Amino acid sequence: MKYNQDEVIEKATILFWQRGFQGAGMRDIQQALDMRPGSIYARFQSKEGLFKLVIDKYAENSELRLNQVANANSPLAALRDFFAEALLHPNKLRFMRQCLLIKSVNELDAIGDIAKKAVIEGMQTLQNCFKNIVVNAVEKGELPNNTPVELSANLLQNQFVGLRAFALMQDDQTQIYTMIDKVISDLKQPWPSALH
């Protein structure tokens, strides 16, 4: 039987996103992918091998989307849209409000070195994307010229993690939009001079 790699990775992504690396057993993987154990091992070598591919694809898709944000006519308006897109999944997809990379960071001790490296590299990729957004927002006059890029990128990444946790527990979309707008507003504020 032939398997479409993209479909298999998409199904595995949903499973790992819902259950995490530890929570997804081989039977769960077999059922989600509709593959026999031998096929899974032949194709991915291990559960960790499959998980690494999931993380790589997730990071690649996130990088693509964040690069679109950075290159938009208004990076901050595009960032607001990106946040809303990530945070406002319907209840049946509520698990997707949480970042798969952050969920995976919580399991770093349980996953193998190969998958751990993929998670850490994925987080660094997102950090670099947030830097690009800040740089382009400064160049387009949406942020002050003296905006500390590294600190602002850290702020965005940390706030995004917090927003995702907030959205996971929140039913009121108005509250989520309010928090998104607050993050964007705070980003425009001057930084204490001692920090940069």
KOLZA-90593 format. One line per 10 residues: number of its first residue (from 1); their letters; for each residue x, y, z of N, C-alpha, C. Coordinates in nm, 3 decimals, always signed. Example, Ala and Ser with C-alpha at 12.3 -4.5 7.8 and 13.67 -1.06 7.14 Angstrom:
2
1) AS) +1.319,-0.569,+0.780,+1.230,-0.450,+0.780,+1.320,-0.330,+0.780  +1.285,-0.225,+0.708,+1.367,-0.106,+0.714,+1.290,+0.003,+0.787
END
This chain:
196
1) MKYNQDEVIE) +0.083,-0.118,+0.000,+0.000,+0.000,+0.000,+0.088,+0.124,+0.000  +0.053,+0.222,-0.083,+0.128,+0.346,-0.090,+0.070,+0.448,+0.005  +0.159,+0.526,+0.066,+0.116,+0.628,+0.160,+0.167,+0.763,+0.113  +0.081,+0.862,+0.117,+0.120,+0.997,+0.083,+0.192,+1.058,+0.203  +0.317,+1.094,+0.185,+0.400,+1.144,+0.295,+0.336,+1.265,+0.364  +0.285,+1.360,+0.287,+0.225,+1.480,+0.347,+0.103,+1.445,+0.431  +0.020,+1.354,+0.382,-0.099,+1.312,+0.457,-0.060,+1.241,+0.586  +0.041,+1.156,+0.578,+0.088,+1.083,+0.696,+0.142,+1.181,+0.800  +0.221,+1.278,+0.756,+0.277,+1.377,+0.850,+0.166,+1.462,+0.909  +0.066,+1.498,+0.829,-0.046,+1.576,+0.881,-0.123,+1.500,+0.988
11) KATILFWQRG) -0.150,+1.373,+0.963,-0.221,+1.291,+1.062,-0.138,+1.274,+1.189  -0.008,+1.252,+1.171,+0.080,+1.237,+1.288,+0.089,+1.369,+1.366  +0.089,+1.481,+1.294,+0.093,+1.611,+1.360,-0.027,+1.630,+1.451  -0.144,+1.598,+1.400,-0.266,+1.612,+1.480,-0.258,+1.523,+1.604  -0.212,+1.400,+1.586,-0.201,+1.308,+1.699,-0.104,+1.361,+1.804  +0.017,+1.400,+1.763,+0.115,+1.450,+1.859,+0.070,+1.582,+1.921  +0.001,+1.664,+1.845,-0.049,+1.791,+1.897,-0.154,+1.766,+2.005  -0.239,+1.668,+1.982,-0.343,+1.637,+2.080,-0.287,+1.567,+2.204  -0.197,+1.473,+2.183,-0.155,+1.386,+2.294,-0.014,+1.408,+2.343  +0.068,+1.476,+2.265,+0.208,+1.490,+2.301,+0.287,+1.367,+2.260
21) FQGAGMRDIQ) +0.419,+1.376,+2.271,+0.505,+1.265,+2.232,+0.482,+1.144,+2.322  +0.483,+1.166,+2.452,+0.466,+1.054,+2.547,+0.327,+0.995,+2.540  +0.226,+1.079,+2.523,+0.088,+1.033,+2.526,+0.045,+0.956,+2.402  +0.122,+0.967,+2.296,+0.088,+0.897,+2.171,+0.165,+0.765,+2.166  +0.096,+0.656,+2.192,+0.159,+0.524,+2.186,+0.162,+0.471,+2.043  +0.233,+0.362,+2.023,+0.245,+0.304,+1.889,+0.108,+0.261,+1.835  +0.021,+0.212,+1.920,-0.113,+0.175,+1.872,-0.189,+0.298,+1.824  -0.174,+0.408,+1.897,-0.238,+0.534,+1.855,-0.183,+0.578,+1.719  -0.054,+0.566,+1.703,+0.010,+0.606,+1.577,-0.038,+0.516,+1.464  -0.040,+0.385,+1.488,-0.089,+0.292,+1.386,-0.230,+0.327,+1.342
31) QALDMRPGSI) -0.315,+0.353,+1.441,-0.455,+0.384,+1.411,-0.467,+0.518,+1.338  -0.398,+0.620,+1.385,-0.408,+0.753,+1.324,-0.357,+0.753,+1.180  -0.249,+0.678,+1.156,-0.187,+0.677,+1.024,-0.243,+0.567,+0.934  -0.319,+0.476,+0.994,-0.371,+0.359,+0.922,-0.255,+0.282,+0.857  -0.153,+0.259,+0.939,-0.033,+0.187,+0.894,-0.002,+0.076,+0.994  +0.056,-0.029,+0.944,+0.101,-0.139,+1.030,+0.236,-0.102,+1.092  +0.267,-0.164,+1.206,+0.394,-0.132,+1.274,+0.516,-0.146,+1.183  +0.521,-0.253,+1.104,+0.636,-0.272,+1.016,+0.652,-0.160,+0.916  +0.540,-0.111,+0.864,+0.544,+0.000,+0.768,+0.592,+0.128,+0.835  +0.548,+0.149,+0.957,+0.589,+0.269,+1.031,+0.739,+0.265,+1.056
41) YARFQSKEGL) +0.790,+0.152,+1.103,+0.933,+0.141,+1.131,+1.017,+0.145,+1.004  +0.966,+0.086,+0.897,+1.040,+0.088,+0.770,+1.049,+0.231,+0.715  +0.944,+0.305,+0.735,+0.939,+0.439,+0.678,+1.005,+0.545,+0.766  +0.989,+0.533,+0.898,+1.034,+0.639,+0.989,+1.139,+0.592,+1.090  +1.174,+0.466,+1.093,+1.272,+0.404,+1.182,+1.224,+0.394,+1.327  +1.145,+0.492,+1.373,+1.102,+0.490,+1.513,+0.993,+0.595,+1.533  +0.934,+0.592,+1.649,+0.838,+0.695,+1.687,+0.908,+0.831,+1.688  +1.031,+0.834,+1.738,+1.108,+0.958,+1.741,+1.135,+1.011,+1.600  +1.165,+0.920,+1.506,+1.188,+0.961,+1.368,+1.065,+1.027,+1.308  +0.948,+0.970,+1.335,+0.823,+1.029,+1.289,+0.801,+1.165,+1.356
51) FKLVIDKYAE) +0.824,+1.170,+1.486,+0.804,+1.294,+1.561,+0.896,+1.404,+1.508  +1.020,+1.371,+1.476,+1.114,+1.469,+1.421,+1.059,+1.526,+1.290  +1.006,+1.440,+1.203,+0.949,+1.489,+1.077,+0.830,+1.581,+1.102  +0.749,+1.548,+1.200,+0.635,+1.632,+1.237,+0.684,+1.770,+1.282  +0.783,+1.772,+1.370,+0.836,+1.898,+1.422,+0.901,+1.979,+1.310  +0.977,+1.913,+1.224,+1.040,+1.983,+1.111,+0.935,+2.049,+1.021  +0.830,+1.977,+0.991,+0.724,+2.029,+0.903,+0.650,+2.144,+0.973  +0.621,+2.129,+1.101,+0.554,+2.234,+1.177,+0.639,+2.362,+1.176  +0.768,+2.349,+1.203,+0.858,+2.465,+1.205,+0.868,+2.527,+1.066  +0.874,+2.444,+0.964,+0.882,+2.493,+0.825,+0.755,+2.573,+0.790
61) NSELRLNQVA) +0.639,+2.521,+0.825,+0.514,+2.592,+0.797,+0.505,+2.722,+0.876  +0.548,+2.719,+1.001,+0.547,+2.840,+1.083,+0.641,+2.945,+1.026  +0.759,+2.901,+0.983,+0.856,+2.993,+0.924,+0.800,+3.057,+0.798  +0.738,+2.979,+0.714,+0.678,+3.030,+0.591,+0.575,+3.137,+0.623  +0.487,+3.107,+0.717,+0.380,+3.201,+0.753,+0.437,+3.327,+0.818  +0.535,+3.313,+0.907,+0.593,+3.430,+0.972,+0.676,+3.515,+0.875  +0.735,+3.453,+0.775,+0.805,+3.531,+0.672,+0.706,+3.613,+0.590  +0.586,+3.560,+0.567,+0.482,+3.637,+0.499,+0.444,+3.759,+0.584  +0.437,+3.738,+0.715,+0.408,+3.849,+0.806,+0.517,+3.955,+0.796  +0.642,+3.913,+0.803,+0.755,+4.007,+0.799,+0.757,+4.087,+0.670
71) NANSPLAALR) +0.718,+4.025,+0.559,+0.726,+4.090,+0.428,+0.598,+4.162,+0.387  +0.500,+4.165,+0.476,+0.374,+4.234,+0.445,+0.395,+4.385,+0.441  +0.304,+4.455,+0.375,+0.310,+4.602,+0.371,+0.306,+4.660,+0.512  +0.230,+4.598,+0.598,+0.224,+4.637,+0.739,+0.253,+4.514,+0.824  +0.379,+4.494,+0.862,+0.412,+4.376,+0.942,+0.331,+4.364,+1.072  +0.300,+4.476,+1.136,+0.227,+4.467,+1.262,+0.081,+4.429,+1.239  +0.019,+4.478,+1.133,-0.119,+4.436,+1.102,-0.119,+4.288,+1.064  -0.019,+4.246,+0.989,-0.009,+4.105,+0.950,+0.019,+4.018,+1.073  +0.097,+4.070,+1.168,+0.125,+3.996,+1.292,-0.004,+3.978,+1.372  -0.084,+4.082,+1.380,-0.213,+4.072,+1.450,-0.298,+3.963,+1.385
81) DFFAEALLHP) -0.303,+3.962,+1.253,-0.380,+3.859,+1.181,-0.324,+3.719,+1.208  -0.191,+3.709,+1.209,-0.126,+3.581,+1.237,-0.163,+3.530,+1.376  -0.153,+3.618,+1.475,-0.190,+3.580,+1.611,-0.335,+3.532,+1.616  -0.425,+3.608,+1.556,-0.566,+3.571,+1.557,-0.588,+3.436,+1.489  -0.522,+3.416,+1.378,-0.532,+3.289,+1.304,-0.489,+3.171,+1.392  -0.382,+3.190,+1.467,-0.328,+3.083,+1.551,-0.411,+3.059,+1.676  -0.479,+3.162,+1.723,-0.543,+3.156,+1.855,-0.693,+3.131,+1.852  -0.755,+3.141,+1.737,-0.901,+3.137,+1.734,-0.955,+3.013,+1.663  -0.897,+2.898,+1.692,-0.948,+2.772,+1.638,-1.080,+2.738,+1.706  -1.173,+2.677,+1.633,-1.299,+2.635,+1.695,-1.274,+2.529,+1.802
91) NKLRFMRQCL) -1.373,+2.507,+1.887,-1.357,+2.418,+2.001,-1.306,+2.279,+1.964  -1.353,+2.222,+1.853,-1.309,+2.086,+1.818,-1.160,+2.083,+1.782  -1.104,+2.198,+1.747,-0.961,+2.208,+1.718,-0.888,+2.291,+1.823  -0.947,+2.301,+1.940,-0.894,+2.384,+2.047,-0.748,+2.350,+2.081  -0.714,+2.222,+2.070,-0.576,+2.180,+2.100,-0.475,+2.253,+2.012  -0.518,+2.303,+1.895,-0.427,+2.371,+1.804,-0.398,+2.515,+1.848  -0.466,+2.560,+1.951,-0.436,+2.693,+2.004,-0.302,+2.691,+2.077  -0.260,+2.575,+2.121,-0.132,+2.561,+2.189,-0.024,+2.536,+2.084  +0.092,+2.593,+2.102,+0.203,+2.574,+2.008,+0.259,+2.433,+2.024  +0.270,+2.362,+1.913,+0.324,+2.226,+1.915,+0.468,+2.226,+1.964
101) LIKSVNELDA) +0.545,+2.328,+1.928,+0.684,+2.333,+1.974,+0.691,+2.351,+2.126  +0.608,+2.439,+2.180,+0.608,+2.461,+2.325,+0.562,+2.335,+2.397  +0.459,+2.272,+2.343,+0.413,+2.146,+2.402,+0.528,+2.045,+2.403  +0.607,+2.045,+2.297,+0.720,+1.953,+2.285,+0.835,+1.990,+2.378  +0.854,+2.120,+2.400,+0.959,+2.164,+2.494,+0.933,+2.104,+2.632  +0.805,+2.095,+2.667,+0.770,+2.037,+2.797,+0.805,+1.889,+2.808  +0.833,+1.825,+2.696,+0.865,+1.682,+2.695,+1.010,+1.654,+2.653  +1.095,+1.753,+2.655,+1.232,+1.735,+2.606,+1.304,+1.619,+2.672  +1.279,+1.595,+2.798,+1.347,+1.485,+2.867,+1.297,+1.348,+2.821  +1.179,+1.344,+2.761,+1.119,+1.216,+2.720,+1.149,+1.179,+2.575
111) IGDIAKKAVI) +1.186,+1.278,+2.495,+1.213,+1.249,+2.354,+1.362,+1.229,+2.334  +1.397,+1.163,+2.228,+1.538,+1.136,+2.201,+1.613,+1.259,+2.151  +1.743,+1.245,+2.139,+1.830,+1.356,+2.102,+1.798,+1.415,+1.965  +1.763,+1.330,+1.870,+1.733,+1.378,+1.734,+1.610,+1.468,+1.735  +1.505,+1.422,+1.799,+1.381,+1.501,+1.807,+1.401,+1.625,+1.894  +1.479,+1.610,+2.001,+1.507,+1.724,+2.089,+1.576,+1.835,+2.011  +1.673,+1.796,+1.928,+1.745,+1.894,+1.846,+1.648,+1.963,+1.750  +1.555,+1.889,+1.692,+1.457,+1.947,+1.600,+1.368,+2.049,+1.671  +1.327,+2.019,+1.794,+1.242,+2.110,+1.872,+1.319,+2.239,+1.902  +1.442,+2.226,+1.948,+1.524,+2.343,+1.982,+1.550,+2.428,+1.858
121) EGMQTLQNCF) +1.583,+2.362,+1.746,+1.606,+2.436,+1.621,+1.477,+2.503,+1.574  +1.364,+2.437,+1.593,+1.235,+2.497,+1.556,+1.207,+2.623,+1.636  +1.237,+2.619,+1.765,+1.218,+2.738,+1.849,+1.310,+2.851,+1.803  +1.433,+2.818,+1.766,+1.527,+2.920,+1.718,+1.480,+2.978,+1.585  +1.424,+2.895,+1.501,+1.369,+2.942,+1.374,+1.260,+3.045,+1.398  +1.169,+3.015,+1.490,+1.062,+3.110,+1.521,+1.119,+3.240,+1.578  +1.220,+3.228,+1.662,+1.285,+3.347,+1.718,+1.340,+3.435,+1.606  +1.407,+3.374,+1.509,+1.462,+3.449,+1.396,+1.352,+3.514,+1.313  +1.241,+3.445,+1.298,+1.127,+3.502,+1.224,+1.072,+3.624,+1.296  +1.061,+3.617,+1.429,+1.013,+3.734,+1.504,+1.112,+3.850,+1.491
131) KNIVVNAVEK) +1.242,+3.820,+1.484,+1.341,+3.927,+1.462,+1.316,+3.995,+1.328  +1.292,+3.914,+1.225,+1.266,+3.970,+1.092,+1.142,+4.060,+1.091  +1.041,+4.020,+1.165,+0.920,+4.101,+1.173,+0.952,+4.235,+1.237  +1.028,+4.234,+1.347,+1.064,+4.358,+1.415,+1.148,+4.446,+1.323  +1.249,+4.390,+1.259,+1.335,+4.467,+1.168,+1.252,+4.533,+1.059  +1.163,+4.457,+0.997,+1.082,+4.512,+0.888,+0.982,+4.615,+0.939  +0.929,+4.595,+1.059,+0.837,+4.694,+1.117,+0.909,+4.825,+1.146  +1.035,+4.817,+1.188,+1.116,+4.937,+1.209,+1.141,+5.006,+1.075  +1.182,+4.928,+0.975,+1.212,+4.984,+0.842,+1.090,+5.051,+0.780  +0.971,+5.002,+0.811,+0.847,+5.057,+0.754,+0.785,+5.164,+0.844
141) GELPNNTPVE) +0.856,+5.201,+0.950,+0.810,+5.310,+1.035,+0.699,+5.273,+1.131  +0.673,+5.143,+1.148,+0.569,+5.101,+1.242,+0.621,+5.092,+1.386  +0.751,+5.078,+1.398,+0.816,+5.078,+1.529,+0.926,+5.183,+1.528  +0.958,+5.240,+1.643,+1.064,+5.342,+1.650,+1.198,+5.287,+1.603  +1.281,+5.374,+1.550,+1.414,+5.335,+1.501,+1.503,+5.276,+1.610  +1.481,+5.318,+1.735,+1.565,+5.269,+1.844,+1.508,+5.143,+1.910  +1.415,+5.078,+1.845,+1.357,+4.955,+1.899,+1.466,+4.848,+1.910  +1.488,+4.792,+2.028,+1.588,+4.685,+2.040,+1.534,+4.555,+1.978  +1.592,+4.517,+1.869,+1.540,+4.406,+1.788,+1.537,+4.275,+1.866  +1.648,+4.239,+1.926,+1.658,+4.111,+1.997,+1.557,+4.104,+2.113
151) LSANLLQNQF) +1.552,+4.210,+2.192,+1.458,+4.213,+2.304,+1.313,+4.211,+2.256  +1.286,+4.283,+2.151,+1.149,+4.287,+2.097,+1.109,+4.152,+2.040  +1.201,+4.084,+1.976,+1.172,+3.949,+1.924,+1.147,+3.853,+2.040  +1.228,+3.865,+2.146,+1.205,+3.783,+2.266,+1.068,+3.811,+2.326  +1.035,+3.939,+2.333,+0.904,+3.977,+2.387,+0.791,+3.914,+2.304  +0.802,+3.926,+2.172,+0.697,+3.869,+2.086,+0.685,+3.719,+2.104  +0.798,+3.650,+2.106,+0.791,+3.505,+2.121,+0.731,+3.467,+2.257  +0.774,+3.534,+2.361,+0.722,+3.503,+2.494,+0.574,+3.539,+2.506  +0.535,+3.651,+2.451,+0.394,+3.691,+2.455,+0.308,+3.594,+2.373  +0.362,+3.548,+2.263,+0.287,+3.454,+2.179,+0.261,+3.324,+2.254
161) VGLRAFALMQ) +0.362,+3.278,+2.326,+0.345,+3.157,+2.409,+0.236,+3.182,+2.513  +0.243,+3.297,+2.579,+0.143,+3.331,+2.679,+0.003,+3.345,+2.619  -0.005,+3.409,+2.503,-0.134,+3.423,+2.435,-0.193,+3.287,+2.401  -0.107,+3.195,+2.360,-0.157,+3.063,+2.323,-0.213,+2.990,+2.445  -0.147,+3.003,+2.559,-0.198,+2.941,+2.681,-0.330,+3.008,+2.722  -0.336,+3.139,+2.711,-0.458,+3.213,+2.744,-0.573,+3.168,+2.652  -0.546,+3.160,+2.522,-0.650,+3.124,+2.426,-0.700,+2.981,+2.446  -0.611,+2.895,+2.491,-0.649,+2.756,+2.515,-0.759,+2.748,+2.621  -0.754,+2.838,+2.717,-0.849,+2.836,+2.828,-0.966,+2.933,+2.810  -0.964,+3.011,+2.703,-1.059,+3.121,+2.686,-1.167,+3.087,+2.583
171) DDQTQIYTMI) -1.291,+3.116,+2.616,-1.402,+3.098,+2.523,-1.442,+3.229,+2.456  -1.411,+3.341,+2.519,-1.453,+3.471,+2.468,-1.349,+3.525,+2.369  -1.384,+3.525,+2.241,-1.291,+3.572,+2.138,-1.256,+3.719,+2.154  -1.348,+3.796,+2.208,-1.321,+3.938,+2.230,-1.203,+3.955,+2.325  -1.197,+3.872,+2.428,-1.085,+3.878,+2.523,-0.953,+3.842,+2.454  -0.959,+3.746,+2.365,-0.837,+3.706,+2.292,-0.789,+3.821,+2.204  -0.882,+3.882,+2.130,-0.844,+3.997,+2.046,-0.789,+4.113,+2.131  -0.848,+4.135,+2.247,-0.800,+4.241,+2.336,-0.655,+4.215,+2.376  -0.623,+4.091,+2.410,-0.486,+4.058,+2.449,-0.390,+4.071,+2.330  -0.434,+4.030,+2.211,-0.351,+4.047,+2.091,-0.320,+4.194,+2.070
181) DKVISDLKQP) -0.423,+4.277,+2.077,-0.403,+4.421,+2.057,-0.311,+4.481,+2.163  -0.320,+4.431,+2.285,-0.233,+4.479,+2.393,-0.087,+4.444,+2.363  -0.062,+4.325,+2.314,+0.076,+4.286,+2.279,+0.131,+4.378,+2.170  +0.053,+4.404,+2.067,+0.098,+4.491,+1.958,+0.121,+4.632,+2.010  +0.030,+4.680,+2.094,+0.044,+4.814,+2.152,+0.169,+4.823,+2.238  +0.194,+4.723,+2.322,+0.313,+4.723,+2.407,+0.441,+4.722,+2.326  +0.439,+4.654,+2.214,+0.558,+4.645,+2.129,+0.598,+4.784,+2.077  +0.501,+4.871,+2.060,+0.527,+5.005,+2.007,+0.580,+5.102,+2.113  +0.570,+5.063,+2.238,+0.610,+5.151,+2.347,+0.762,+5.154,+2.360  +0.815,+5.267,+2.411,+0.960,+5.275,+2.431,+1.008,+5.175,+2.537
191) WPSALH) +1.127,+5.127,+2.515,+1.190,+5.035,+2.612,+1.267,+5.119,+2.713  +1.278,+5.073,+2.836,+1.363,+5.144,+2.932,+1.505,+5.153,+2.875  +1.564,+5.269,+2.884,+1.696,+5.291,+2.820,+1.805,+5.201,+2.873  +1.793,+5.154,+2.995,+1.896,+5.066,+3.051,+1.897,+4.928,+2.985  +1.790,+4.895,+2.914,+1.781,+4.760,+2.855,+1.845,+4.750,+2.717  +1.869,+4.862,+2.654,+1.926,+4.851,+2.517,+2.034,+4.949,+2.491
END
